[in-house]
Amino acid sequence: MPTISTFYGLVILMFWDDHNPPHFHARYAGDQALVSISDLQIIQGQLPRRAERLLLEWAQGHQAELMENWELCKNLKAPKAIAPLL
């Protein structure tokens, strides 16, 4: 499970050959969520409100990179690191 970004205690991961729909995993202080790349909706789990806002702000600026990483993972290739939220 490659970590593709970390910031403000959030850890963003993608798994190789994961199930559809295209998504990424987020972890924060014991909480976990799966986030759809296409519409940036949490499809499973939950995060504290502040962490969720930071995560979605970051994801909005990196949707194309997230989708590129999804395709890499589907092909069992290592995803690229994505810059953190500054």
Steps between C-alpha positions, in 0.01 A plus 500: 500500500703790372478831678465773238481806728505605863408835656352630826476147639314368194647203316380442143538151354413298192499124477619298202222344291227639730126471425294757306393779513833686481577619851770567754530424869554761771604440860499750781548431872340155493221597258485380140309595188477397134455794265371479143738673259231602251277699736713521816228349718577280798362162402595312815615593849535845646750760614472785748347806333825703493700210356229440239509865389880493466487171312239622252684829445814303417316251277331774295841626392630152418214310334691444176804368689278276712342352188843449345611318815182289493592382149857424609374294794250313283798398285696394810743790464619725779299821532674835499527720807263797504593829663342560839261781590706799605 
